[in-house]
Amino acid sequence: MVLAEDKESSLVELRRFQPKVVTLDLGLPPDPANASAGLELMEEILKLSPSSKIIVVTGNDEREVAMKAVELGAYDYYQKPIQPDELKLIINRAFELANLEEESRIHRRNENMRFHGIVATSPKMLAVCQKIEKVAPTDLNVMLEGDSGTGKEVLGRAVHHLSKKESKPFAYLNCAAIPENLLETELFGYDAAGFNQGQSSSLGKIEEANEGTLFLDEVGMMPMSLQAKFMRVLTDGVVERVGSREATSVTLRVICSANSQLEQQVQEGKFREDLYYKLNEINISIPPLSERDGDVVLIARTMLNKFNQQFGRNIKGFTKAAVQAMEAYSWPGNVRELENKIKSAVVMSENTQISPEDLQIDESQLREMPLNLRQVREAAETRAIQRAIVLADGNISQAAKLLGLTRPTLYSLMDKYSIHS
Ligand SMILES: Nc1ncnc2c1ncn2[C@@H]1O[C@H](COP(=O)(O)OP(=O)(O)OP(=O)(O)O)[C@@H](O)[C@H]1O
């Protein structure tokens, strides 16, 4: 419990402690008989800490003032003389409500963060998630472009789960992982009747995905001969299995992933232009991890929890030096590399906190920092704010406290740097 005797000291304590519940006697010095200073203070408290529950304490004959306070945002009022047991009851109820509201805020935020397995807080990735939400319900084909390990597959699956086809099949095929001669049967299926080799017929991924979504990973690796055949599936809506002349109707939405060289492949005649445009109805470009301010630490913490559970470990967090190293590292292998480094650190570390050595970060890959002072300051402020928000689990009051700022100042900085909680 924190006590304050006047307006100034109560505002100082409020900034320091961000209390969940405040009891406020409206009769403040220097004129305790007049409630107007008390009401003004109440409004200031609510501006600084909107989630605080304020219980105003008024004189016995000040019911009207009490009602006015409630109208202005007080949670409840209590008329003197004080009966400790009664007041305690009201205070306990206020704490319960404040806790419930906080839980629900955390829950809502976690829901947002767990956007189908995608952990993100950076403006760039939040913009990608917004695009995905927008495009998912349309039936347009989507091309996800980005470097290896940036999360194209998880995002592709999110498109399917957010689409009208969620309850329909989702079939996945990695065009780079299957030898060229087997890719055709994987994709189009196989009809044993056309051959005499004792093999049984099989359904291809196209038919498997019928009425749902087909995800083609690394579509740029599809050989030219199959590109022509696949283009026919998309334009005519029919598929013929290898060894068969019979055409089966299919309706498909295709999501594919590609690296940044696909457009060049098209220019060089190595990938069909018509297929490229058919698959690229919507293009979503996924930024490398090094361009996602604040994501590294957030993803690292999420993965630490996941691997602690998976491997029965109890590593508490990251040392300051580890956080700095993670932020300065360029992550050429993107999220997959981060995932692997955290996994190996969780399994191997002998410490309670993960150190830079546990992460085996290659120091030659640490990024150079800019020299321009404004840029340095802005980047540092952005990172510090994002880190504080992550450490405070999204609680802005808590984050402001960690940063030594007031909530309104933090909000205006978040606005300035387009940081979302
Ligand atoms: N934003 C994210 N939050 C949490 N996990 C992620 C995120 N992005 C990727 N991952 C994880 O990182 C790993 C690599 O992601 P994914 O396979 O989707 O990348 P990719 O771009 O398809 O890679 P590649 O091009 O090499 O196939 C996966 O284990 C995935 O779950």
The ligand as an SDF file (V2000), in Angstrom:
LIG
                    3D

 31 33  0  0  0  0  0  0  0  0999 V2000
    6.8760  -15.4530  -37.1370 N   0  0  0  0  0  0  0  0  0  0  0  0
    7.1520  -16.6720  -36.6760 C   0  0  0  0  0  0  0  0  0  0  0  0
    6.8600  -16.9920  -35.4190 N   0  0  0  0  0  0  0  0  0  0  0  0
    7.1440  -18.1970  -34.9210 C   0  0  0  0  0  0  0  0  0  0  0  0
    7.7240  -19.1840  -35.6160 N   0  0  0  0  0  0  0  0  0  0  0  0
    8.0340  -18.9340  -36.8820 C   0  0  0  0  0  0  0  0  0  0  0  0
    7.7640  -17.6760  -37.4930 C   0  0  0  0  0  0  0  0  0  0  0  0
    8.1840  -17.7130  -38.7580 N   0  0  0  0  0  0  0  0  0  0  0  0
    8.7130  -18.9270  -38.9380 C   0  0  0  0  0  0  0  0  0  0  0  0
    8.6240  -19.6780  -37.8340 N   0  0  0  0  0  0  0  0  0  0  0  0
    9.1630  -21.0340  -37.6520 C   0  0  0  0  0  0  0  0  0  0  0  0
   10.4270  -21.0600  -38.3180 O   0  0  0  0  0  0  0  0  0  0  0  0
   10.5980  -22.2390  -39.0630 C   0  0  0  0  0  0  0  0  0  0  0  0
   10.7820  -21.9120  -40.5400 C   0  0  0  0  0  0  0  0  0  0  0  0
    9.5460  -21.3910  -41.0560 O   0  0  0  0  0  0  0  0  0  0  0  0
    8.9780  -21.8020  -42.5040 P   0  0  0  0  0  0  0  0  0  0  0  0
    9.2640  -23.2400  -42.8150 O   0  0  0  0  0  0  0  0  0  0  0  0
    7.5790  -21.3510  -42.5850 O   0  0  0  0  0  0  0  0  0  0  0  0
    9.9180  -20.8820  -43.4070 O   0  0  0  0  0  0  0  0  0  0  0  0
   10.0200  -20.8500  -44.9860 P   0  0  0  0  0  0  0  0  0  0  0  0
   10.1580  -19.4250  -45.3490 O   0  0  0  0  0  0  0  0  0  0  0  0
    8.9010  -21.6210  -45.5880 O   0  0  0  0  0  0  0  0  0  0  0  0
   11.3820  -21.5870  -45.2100 O   0  0  0  0  0  0  0  0  0  0  0  0
   11.9390  -22.2780  -46.5700 P   0  0  0  0  0  0  0  0  0  0  0  0
   11.8940  -21.2500  -47.6330 O   0  0  0  0  0  0  0  0  0  0  0  0
   13.3410  -22.6410  -46.2030 O   0  0  0  0  0  0  0  0  0  0  0  0
   11.0520  -23.4550  -46.8090 O   0  0  0  0  0  0  0  0  0  0  0  0
    9.3580  -23.0840  -38.8000 C   0  0  0  0  0  0  0  0  0  0  0  0
    9.6430  -23.9860  -37.7560 O   0  0  0  0  0  0  0  0  0  0  0  0
    8.3180  -22.0850  -38.3550 C   0  0  0  0  0  0  0  0  0  0  0  0
    7.3840  -22.6610  -37.5010 O   0  0  0  0  0  0  0  0  0  0  0  0
  1  2  1  0
  2  3  1  0
  2  7  2  0
  3  4  2  0
  4  5  1  0
  5  6  2  0
  6  7  1  0
  6 10  1  0
  7  8  1  0
  8  9  2  0
  9 10  1  0
 10 11  1  0
 11 12  1  0
 11 30  1  0
 12 13  1  0
 13 14  1  0
 13 28  1  0
 14 15  1  0
 15 16  1  0
 16 17  2  0
 16 18  1  0
 16 19  1  0
 19 20  1  0
 20 21  2  0
 20 22  1  0
 20 23  1  0
 23 24  1  0
 24 25  2  0
 24 26  1  0
 24 27  1  0
 28 29  1  0
 28 30  1  0
 30 31  1  0
M  END
$$$$
